[in-house]
Amino acid sequence: MPKVHLRPAFVADPPLLKDGKAKVDYIGMNLGGFLLEVRSTGTATYYLRYRDKGGQIRQVKLGTPESITLEEARTRAKTLKSQTVIGFDPKRERDRMKAVPLFRDFVENQYLPYAKTYKRSWEQDQRVIEKRMIRLWGKKRMNEFTTQDLIAFQNALHQGGLKAGSVNRYMALVKYIFNLAERWEVIDKAPTRNTLRLENNARKERFLNENEMVLLLETLKQCASPVVPDIIEFLMLTGARRNEVLGMRWEELDTDKGHWTIPARRNKSKRNKVLPLSQQALDLLNRRSRASDFVFPNPDTGKPLVNIYSSWDRIRNLAGLSDVRIHDLRHSYASLLVNQGELFVISVPRISISTFWKKLALGRCHLTRPAHALLI
């Protein structure tokens, strides 16, 4: 390995290799470890050679004469050499950085397999990632992202016409992906710290009053479906989530004790949840057929209904409640409990849900004691 004074003229026109050698390393005389590797093809590369903490000789690439000047290469070499003195290993660090997966690979090989183990909505995540993120970020390494990248993505979504609520949901997924990457030590720090939610002034919770409850129940009688009216009435009686009710099995019910145990796999909190059932809810269940394992099956397949939006949309419009969502039934259930400060425990042992709401609206229904379930 010849030692030479590395100057721009030498770098621009290095000696031709002799004796069939594949490459020659020219060691710079003014800076130990700084070298120019010249190959038989005529190409050249700057390197820094050093010893790591274990005494092993290693070398790290600094660049080519086409990409950086000699002076820039020498400056990089000086900086890295000073860092090796305190134990920093530039080659190892560069290898580690190269091993960081691309966004696309992290999502496909780590995030989605993990999400599938516990998240019922993982397919929705996959659709959003493929539609909004892969084309933009797929070939970018996870450690190359900055807070500005995420803010730019957020702004592009909003400027593209998405409402603040939708943008916030997409950003929640983005933050979750990067926070997991940090937790799993794929990256040192997630670039999510200063990405703020957009103000969602259009968002408002809708609560049905007693009169609207009565109107909705009356309208359910006009629905031709043998299943959907019961589903909606059961949602009104329990405050349960839509998917919890759609997937309900008979084996989850203890009608003698008046309890419904929602298993952890179908519960958002991932814990078994025991829900007390009112007499009206039990009466509704008793009129359902047990021909299927599911309480509210699709009449054609015997399997759970996937979506009831079309039927619900017709019902709410017919009732003049077009702004009411299915989830608002849950809000209304909770709101009525809170506003009354006690549970609706009525003194009449057998009364229809429609009659109950009418009596409550007219102030003719007496609430007898605090409780933790509706209409016991």
C-alpha positions as CSV (number, residue, x, y, z in Angstrom):
1,M,0.0,0.0,0.0
2,P,2.0,3.0,-1.2
3,K,1.9,6.3,0.7
4,V,1.5,9.4,-1.3
5,H,0.6,13.0,-1.0
6,L,-3.1,13.0,-2.1
7,R,-3.6,16.0,-4.3
8,P,-6.4,16.9,-6.7
9,A,-4.2,16.2,-9.7
10,F,-3.3,12.7,-8.4
11,V,-6.9,11.9,-7.7
12,A,-8.0,13.1,-11.2
13,D,-5.3,10.9,-13.0
14,P,-4.1,8.1,-10.7
15,P,-1.4,5.7,-12.0
16,L,-2.5,2.7,-14.0
17,L,-2.5,-0.6,-12.1
18,K,0.2,-3.1,-13.0
19,D,0.8,-6.8,-12.8
20,G,-3.0,-7.5,-13.2
21,K,-3.9,-6.1,-9.8
22,A,-7.6,-5.6,-9.2
23,K,-7.1,-2.5,-6.9
24,V,-4.4,-0.4,-5.1
25,D,-4.9,1.6,-1.9
26,Y,-3.0,4.9,-1.8
27,I,-2.5,6.0,1.8
28,G,-2.6,9.7,2.4
29,M,0.6,10.9,4.1
30,N,-1.0,13.9,6.0
31,L,-3.8,12.0,7.7
32,G,-3.5,8.5,9.0
33,G,-6.1,6.0,7.7
34,F,-7.2,8.3,4.9
35,L,-6.9,6.5,1.6
36,L,-7.9,6.4,-2.1
37,E,-8.8,3.0,-3.5
38,V,-8.2,2.8,-7.2
39,R,-9.5,-0.2,-9.2
40,S,-8.5,-1.7,-12.5
41,T,-11.7,-0.3,-14.0
42,G,-10.4,3.2,-13.4
43,T,-12.9,4.1,-10.7
44,A,-11.8,5.3,-7.3
45,T,-13.2,5.7,-3.8
46,Y,-12.2,7.5,-0.7
47,Y,-12.1,5.5,2.6
48,L,-11.1,5.9,6.2
49,R,-9.3,2.9,7.8
50,Y,-9.3,2.6,11.6
51,R,-9.4,0.2,14.5
52,D,-12.6,-0.4,16.4
53,K,-12.9,-0.9,20.2
54,G,-11.9,-4.6,19.8
55,G,-8.8,-3.8,17.8
56,Q,-10.2,-5.0,14.5
57,I,-9.1,-3.1,11.4
58,R,-12.2,-1.7,9.6
59,Q,-12.8,0.9,6.9
60,V,-15.7,3.0,6.0
61,K,-16.5,4.5,2.6
62,L,-16.4,8.3,2.4
63,G,-17.5,8.8,-1.2
64,T,-16.1,8.9,-4.8
65,P,-14.2,11.7,-6.5
66,E,-17.3,12.3,-8.6
67,S,-19.5,12.9,-5.6
68,I,-17.2,14.8,-3.2
69,T,-14.0,16.8,-3.5
70,L,-10.7,15.7,-2.0
71,E,-11.0,18.4,0.7
72,E,-14.5,17.3,1.6
73,A,-13.3,13.7,1.8
74,R,-10.4,14.7,4.0
75,T,-12.7,16.7,6.3
76,R,-15.1,13.8,6.7
77,A,-12.2,11.5,7.5
78,K,-10.9,13.9,10.2
79,T,-14.4,14.1,11.8
80,L,-14.9,10.3,11.8
81,K,-11.4,9.6,13.0
82,S,-11.9,11.9,16.0
83,Q,-15.1,10.0,16.8
84,T,-13.3,6.6,16.7
85,V,-11.0,7.8,19.5
86,I,-14.0,7.9,21.9
87,G,-15.3,4.5,20.8
88,F,-17.6,5.4,17.9
89,D,-17.6,2.8,15.1
90,P,-18.7,4.5,11.9
91,K,-18.7,1.3,9.8
92,R,-20.9,-0.4,12.3
93,E,-23.2,2.6,12.6
94,R,-23.5,2.8,8.8
95,D,-24.3,-0.9,8.6
96,R,-26.9,-0.5,11.3
97,M,-28.5,2.4,9.4
98,K,-28.6,0.4,6.2
99,A,-30.4,-2.4,8.0
100,V,-33.3,-0.1,9.0
101,P,-36.3,-1.3,6.9
102,L,-38.1,0.7,4.3
103,F,-41.5,1.9,5.3
104,R,-43.1,-0.6,2.9
105,D,-41.2,-3.5,4.4
106,F,-41.9,-2.4,8.0
107,V,-45.6,-2.2,7.4
108,E,-45.8,-5.5,5.5
109,N,-43.4,-7.6,7.7
110,Q,-43.9,-6.1,11.2
111,Y,-46.9,-3.7,11.6
112,L,-49.6,-5.6,9.8
113,P,-48.8,-9.1,11.2
114,Y,-48.9,-7.5,14.7
115,A,-52.1,-5.7,14.0
116,K,-53.8,-8.9,12.8
117,T,-53.2,-10.5,16.2
118,Y,-55.5,-8.1,18.0
119,K,-57.1,-5.4,15.8
120,R,-60.4,-6.1,14.2
121,S,-60.0,-3.2,11.8
122,W,-56.5,-4.2,10.5
123,E,-57.9,-4.6,7.0
124,Q,-59.0,-0.9,7.1
125,D,-55.5,0.0,8.2
126,Q,-54.1,-1.9,5.3
127,R,-56.4,-0.1,2.8
128,V,-55.5,3.3,4.2
129,I,-51.7,2.5,4.1
130,E,-51.9,1.2,0.5
131,K,-54.0,4.1,-0.7
132,R,-52.4,7.0,1.1
133,M,-48.9,6.0,2.2
134,I,-47.1,3.3,0.2
135,R,-46.9,5.3,-3.0
136,L,-45.5,8.3,-1.1
137,W,-43.3,6.6,1.5
138,G,-42.8,3.0,0.4
139,K,-39.1,3.3,-0.5
140,K,-38.1,5.6,2.3
141,R,-36.3,4.1,5.3
142,M,-38.0,4.3,8.6
143,N,-35.1,6.3,10.2
144,E,-35.2,8.9,7.4
145,F,-38.6,10.4,8.4
146,T,-38.8,13.8,10.1
147,T,-41.5,15.6,11.9
148,Q,-41.8,17.9,8.8
149,D,-42.5,14.8,6.6
150,L,-45.5,13.9,8.8
151,I,-46.8,17.5,9.0
152,A,-46.5,17.8,5.2
153,F,-48.5,14.6,4.8
154,Q,-51.2,15.9,7.2
155,N,-51.4,19.2,5.3
156,A,-51.7,17.4,2.0
157,L,-54.6,15.3,3.3
158,H,-56.4,18.4,4.5
159,Q,-55.7,20.4,1.3
160,G,-56.9,17.4,-0.7
161,G,-60.4,17.9,0.6
162,L,-60.5,15.5,3.6
163,K,-62.3,16.8,6.7
164,A,-60.4,17.4,9.9
165,G,-61.9,14.3,11.5
166,S,-60.7,12.0,8.6
167,V,-57.3,13.6,8.6
168,N,-57.0,13.0,12.4
169,R,-57.9,9.4,12.0
170,Y,-55.2,8.9,9.3
171,M,-52.6,10.7,11.4
172,A,-53.5,8.5,14.4
173,L,-52.5,5.5,12.3
174,V,-49.3,7.1,11.1
175,K,-48.3,8.0,14.7
176,Y,-49.1,4.5,15.9
177,I,-46.9,2.9,13.2
178,F,-43.9,5.1,14.0
179,N,-44.4,4.8,17.8
180,L,-44.3,1.0,17.4
181,A,-41.1,1.3,15.4
182,E,-39.5,3.2,18.2
183,R,-40.9,0.8,20.9
184,W,-39.5,-2.2,18.9
185,E,-36.1,-0.4,18.5
186,V,-36.3,-0.2,14.7
187,I,-35.7,3.5,15.0
188,D,-34.2,5.6,17.7
189,K,-36.9,8.2,18.0
190,A,-40.4,8.5,16.4
191,P,-40.9,11.7,14.4
192,T,-44.3,12.2,15.9
193,R,-43.7,14.4,19.0
194,N,-44.8,17.7,17.5
195,T,-47.5,16.6,15.1
196,L,-50.8,18.0,16.5
197,R,-54.4,17.1,15.7
198,L,-56.4,19.4,13.6
199,E,-59.2,21.2,15.2
200,N,-62.5,19.5,14.3
201,N,-65.1,22.1,14.8
202,A,-67.6,20.2,12.6
203,R,-67.6,17.3,15.1
204,K,-70.6,17.1,17.4
205,E,-72.2,14.4,19.4
206,R,-75.9,13.7,18.7
207,F,-78.1,12.6,21.5
208,L,-81.7,11.5,21.1
209,N,-84.3,12.8,23.5
210,E,-87.1,10.6,24.8
211,N,-89.6,11.8,22.1
212,E,-87.1,10.9,19.3
213,M,-86.6,7.5,20.9
214,V,-90.3,6.9,20.8
215,L,-90.5,8.0,17.1
216,L,-87.6,5.8,16.2
217,L,-89.2,2.7,17.8
218,E,-92.4,3.4,16.0
219,T,-90.6,3.7,12.7
220,L,-88.9,0.3,13.3
221,K,-92.2,-1.4,12.9
222,Q,-92.3,-0.3,9.3
223,C,-89.1,-2.0,8.4
224,A,-89.5,-5.2,6.4
225,S,-86.3,-6.8,7.6
226,P,-86.8,-9.6,10.2
227,V,-83.5,-8.8,11.8
228,V,-82.5,-5.1,11.6
229,P,-85.4,-3.7,13.8
230,D,-84.4,-6.1,16.6
231,I,-80.8,-5.1,16.3
232,I,-81.5,-1.4,16.5
233,E,-83.9,-1.9,19.4
234,F,-81.4,-4.1,21.2
235,L,-78.7,-1.3,20.7
236,M,-81.2,1.2,22.3
237,L,-81.8,-1.2,25.2
238,T,-78.2,-2.0,26.0
239,G,-75.9,0.8,24.8
240,A,-73.7,-1.9,23.3
241,R,-71.5,-1.3,20.2
242,R,-72.9,-2.3,16.8
243,N,-70.3,-5.0,16.1
244,E,-70.7,-6.5,19.5
245,V,-74.4,-6.9,18.8
246,L,-74.0,-8.1,15.2
247,G,-71.6,-10.9,16.3
248,M,-73.6,-11.9,19.4
249,R,-73.9,-15.7,20.0
250,W,-76.4,-17.5,22.1
251,E,-73.6,-19.1,24.1
252,E,-72.7,-15.7,25.4
253,L,-76.0,-15.2,27.1
254,D,-77.2,-16.3,30.5
255,T,-80.9,-15.5,30.3
256,D,-81.6,-16.9,33.8
257,K,-79.3,-14.4,35.4
258,G,-80.0,-11.7,32.8
259,H,-76.3,-11.3,31.8
260,W,-74.6,-11.1,28.4
261,T,-70.8,-11.8,28.5
262,I,-69.1,-10.2,25.6
263,P,-65.8,-12.1,25.0
264,A,-62.5,-10.3,25.0
265,R,-61.9,-11.0,21.3
266,R,-65.0,-9.0,20.4
267,N,-64.6,-6.3,23.0
268,K,-62.7,-3.1,22.3
269,S,-61.1,-3.2,25.7
270,K,-59.8,-6.7,25.0
271,R,-61.4,-8.0,28.3
272,N,-64.5,-10.0,28.9
273,K,-67.3,-7.6,29.6
274,V,-70.5,-8.6,31.5
275,L,-73.5,-6.6,30.5
276,P,-76.7,-6.8,32.6
277,L,-79.8,-7.1,30.5
278,S,-83.2,-5.5,31.2
279,Q,-86.4,-7.4,31.1
280,Q,-87.2,-5.7,27.8
281,A,-83.9,-6.9,26.3
282,L,-84.6,-10.4,27.5
283,D,-88.1,-10.3,26.0
284,L,-86.6,-9.3,22.7
285,L,-84.1,-12.2,22.8
286,N,-86.8,-14.7,23.7
287,R,-88.7,-13.9,20.6
288,R,-85.6,-14.5,18.4
289,S,-85.2,-17.9,16.7
290,R,-82.3,-20.1,17.9
291,A,-81.8,-21.9,14.6
292,S,-78.4,-20.2,14.2
293,D,-75.5,-19.9,16.6
294,F,-75.9,-16.2,16.2
295,V,-78.7,-14.1,17.8
296,F,-79.1,-11.8,14.8
297,P,-78.0,-13.8,11.8
298,N,-78.4,-13.0,8.1
299,P,-81.6,-14.8,7.1
300,D,-80.0,-16.2,4.0
301,T,-76.7,-17.4,5.3
302,G,-77.1,-17.9,9.1
303,K,-73.9,-15.9,9.6
304,P,-73.7,-12.4,11.2
305,L,-74.7,-9.4,9.2
306,V,-71.7,-7.5,8.0
307,N,-73.4,-4.1,7.5
308,I,-76.8,-2.7,8.3
309,Y,-76.2,0.8,7.1
310,S,-78.6,0.7,4.1
311,S,-81.5,-0.4,6.3
312,W,-80.6,2.0,9.1
313,D,-80.3,4.9,6.5
314,R,-83.9,4.2,5.3
315,I,-85.2,3.9,8.9
316,R,-83.6,7.1,10.2
317,N,-84.7,9.1,7.1
318,L,-88.3,7.8,7.4
319,A,-88.3,8.9,11.1
320,G,-86.9,12.3,10.2
321,L,-83.7,11.7,12.0
322,S,-81.3,11.8,9.1
323,D,-78.4,13.2,11.2
324,V,-78.5,10.3,13.7
325,R,-75.8,7.7,13.4
326,I,-76.0,4.2,14.9
327,H,-73.2,5.0,17.3
328,D,-75.4,7.9,18.6
329,L,-77.7,5.3,20.1
330,R,-74.8,4.4,22.4
331,H,-74.3,8.1,23.2
332,S,-78.0,8.6,23.9
333,Y,-78.1,5.6,26.2
334,A,-75.1,6.9,28.2
335,S,-76.5,10.4,28.2
336,L,-79.8,9.4,29.6
337,L,-78.2,7.5,32.4
338,V,-75.9,10.4,33.4
339,N,-78.7,13.0,33.1
340,Q,-81.0,11.0,35.3
341,G,-78.3,10.2,37.9
342,E,-79.8,6.8,38.2
343,L,-80.9,3.9,36.1
344,F,-84.3,3.6,34.5
345,V,-85.7,1.0,36.9
346,I,-89.4,1.1,36.5
347,S,-92.1,-0.1,38.9
348,V,-94.1,-1.9,36.2
349,P,-92.7,-5.4,35.8
350,R,-93.8,-5.9,32.2
351,I,-93.9,-3.0,29.8
352,S,-92.9,-2.6,26.2
353,I,-89.8,-0.5,25.4
354,S,-92.0,1.8,23.3
355,T,-94.5,2.3,26.1
356,F,-91.6,3.0,28.5
357,W,-90.1,5.8,26.4
358,K,-93.6,7.3,26.0
359,K,-94.2,7.2,29.8
360,L,-90.7,8.6,30.4
361,A,-91.4,11.5,28.0
362,L,-94.7,12.3,29.7
363,G,-93.1,12.0,33.2
364,R,-95.3,9.1,34.1
365,C,-92.5,6.6,34.6
366,H,-91.1,6.4,38.1
367,L,-87.4,5.7,38.7
368,T,-87.0,3.6,41.8
369,R,-83.3,3.2,42.7
370,P,-79.8,3.7,41.4
371,A,-78.5,0.9,39.3
372,H,-76.0,-0.2,36.7
373,A,-78.2,-1.5,34.0
374,L,-81.2,-0.2,32.1
375,L,-84.8,-1.3,32.8
376,I,-84.1,-4.1,35.2
